[in-house]
Amino acid sequence: MPTLNVVNIKCGGCEANIISSLEKVGLTNIIVDVAKQAVSFTGDEEIAKKKLADMGYPEASSPEAKKFSKKAKSFLSCLIGKIKK
């Protein structure tokens, strides 16, 4: 089971939206660890990386991790997750 270390996961709203969004692209067994900023799953790692980055949760080691635009996207994703809860 791959695990990606990402940035910008803030709360249960982020977690809920990440799980929902990754399920929609065919990933399963998704586990989000908010404290460790980690997402584990079963499925295609490249699809997960792209989807998470598009949502504002890029890999911690990527150049995108420092971009303000990704932080802003993650706040929107967080809000959506809280609404869906």
C-alpha positions as CSV (number, residue, x, y, z in Angstrom):
1,M,0.0,0.0,0.0
2,P,1.7,3.3,-1.1
3,T,1.9,6.2,1.3
4,L,2.3,9.8,0.1
5,N,3.6,12.5,2.5
6,V,1.8,15.6,1.5
7,V,1.2,19.2,2.8
8,N,-1.8,21.3,3.8
9,I,-4.0,18.6,5.5
10,K,-5.6,20.6,8.3
11,C,-8.6,18.7,9.6
12,G,-11.3,16.1,9.3
13,G,-12.9,18.2,6.5
14,C,-9.7,17.8,4.4
15,E,-9.7,14.1,5.3
16,A,-13.3,13.6,4.2
17,N,-12.8,15.4,0.9
18,I,-9.5,13.5,0.1
19,I,-11.1,10.2,0.7
20,S,-14.2,11.0,-1.4
21,S,-12.1,12.4,-4.3
22,L,-9.6,9.6,-4.4
23,E,-12.5,7.0,-4.4
24,K,-13.9,8.8,-7.4
25,V,-10.7,8.1,-9.4
26,G,-10.7,4.4,-8.5
27,L,-8.5,4.2,-5.4
28,T,-9.5,2.1,-2.4
29,N,-8.5,1.5,1.2
30,I,-7.8,5.2,1.7
31,I,-6.3,6.2,5.0
32,V,-5.6,9.9,5.8
33,D,-3.4,10.6,8.8
34,V,-3.9,14.3,9.5
35,A,-1.2,14.5,12.1
36,K,1.5,12.9,9.9
37,Q,0.3,14.6,6.7
38,A,0.1,11.2,5.0
39,V,-2.3,9.5,2.6
40,S,-2.2,5.7,2.2
41,F,-4.2,3.8,-0.4
42,T,-4.5,0.9,-2.8
43,G,-4.2,1.9,-6.5
44,D,-2.2,3.9,-9.0
45,E,0.3,6.1,-7.2
46,E,0.6,8.6,-10.1
47,I,-3.2,9.1,-10.2
48,A,-3.2,9.8,-6.5
49,K,-0.3,12.2,-6.8
50,K,-2.0,14.2,-9.5
51,K,-5.4,14.3,-7.8
52,L,-4.0,15.3,-4.5
53,A,-1.9,18.1,-6.1
54,D,-4.9,19.3,-8.0
55,M,-6.8,19.5,-4.7
56,G,-4.0,21.5,-3.0
57,Y,-2.3,18.6,-1.2
58,P,1.0,18.1,-3.2
59,E,3.8,15.8,-2.0
60,A,5.9,17.5,0.6
61,S,9.1,16.9,-1.5
62,S,7.6,18.6,-4.6
63,P,8.2,22.2,-5.7
64,E,4.4,22.7,-5.6
65,A,4.5,22.2,-1.8
66,K,5.6,25.8,-1.3
67,K,3.2,27.4,-3.7
68,F,0.6,29.8,-2.2
69,S,-1.9,28.7,-4.8
70,K,-1.8,25.1,-3.4
71,K,-2.4,26.3,0.1
72,A,-5.4,28.3,-1.1
73,K,-6.8,25.3,-3.0
74,S,-6.5,23.2,0.1
75,F,-8.6,25.6,2.1
76,L,-11.3,25.3,-0.5
77,S,-11.0,21.5,-0.4
78,C,-11.2,21.6,3.4
79,L,-14.4,23.7,3.3
80,I,-16.0,21.3,0.8
81,G,-15.1,18.4,3.1
82,K,-16.7,20.1,6.1
83,I,-19.9,20.7,4.2
84,K,-20.1,17.1,3.0
85,K,-19.6,15.7,6.6
